[in-house]
Amino acid sequence: MRQDLTQQIVESRQHAEQLNRETRILVEDLHHQIQLVAEGVTTVNEKLDRFHDEVEAKILGIDSRVMRLEAQRRSGSDV
């Protein structure tokens, strides 16, 4: 009976160690996946920032053209 209990304890420890190893592997994999997602978010943010800058520059250019046309129209109607 004592030998059976000792064997059960040994098996329980082995099972716990196996679960610990498997959990560590899963955690490492999740950590890697999270890093990939974070890198992807950073890349998307950089692209979005560049896009914003490009759109802003185009809007400023259009705004300038509209202001010039309005000024020409005003000066033409004053004549």
N, C-alpha and C positions, 0 to 999 in steps of 0.2 A: 504494500500500500504506500509506504513512504517513497519507494522507487517510482511508483506511478505519479505521485505528486511532484517529485523532482523532475520527471520527464515532462509533465504538463507545464511546469514553470519554464523549463528550457525551451519547449516549443512556443510558449507564449512570448518569451523574449525574442526568439528568432523571428516570429511573426511581427512583433513590434519593430524590430530592426529593419525587416523587409518593407514594412509600411513607411517607416521613416525614410528609407532610401527612395522609395517611389514618390513620396511627397516632396522630397528635395528636388527630384528630377522634374516633377510637375511645376514646382515653384520657379526653378531655373528657366523652364520653357516659357512660363507666363511672363517672367521678367524680360526675356528676350523679345517676346511678342509686344510687350508694352513699350520697349525701346523702339521697336520698328514703328509702332503707331505714333510715338512722340516725334520721331524723325519725319514721318509723313506729315504730321501737323505743322512742323516747322517749315517744311518745303512748301506746303500750301499757303502758309502765312506769308512767306517770302514772295511767292507768285502773286498773291492778292495785293501785297504792298506795291509791287511793280505795276500791276494792272491799275491800281488806284492812281499812282503817279502819272501813268500814261493818259488815263482818262482826264485827270485834272489838268494836265498840260493841254490836251485837246480842247477842253471846255474854256480854258483861259484864252486860247487862240481864237475860238469862235466868238467869245465875248468881246474880244478886242476888235474883231471884224465887224460885229454888229454895232459897236460903239462908233466905229469909223463911218459906217453907212448911215447911222442916225445923224452924226455930225454933218455929213455931206448933204443929207436931206434937209436938215435945218438950215444950213448955209445956202442951199439952193432955193429954198422957199422964201428966204429973207430977201433974195435979190429981186 
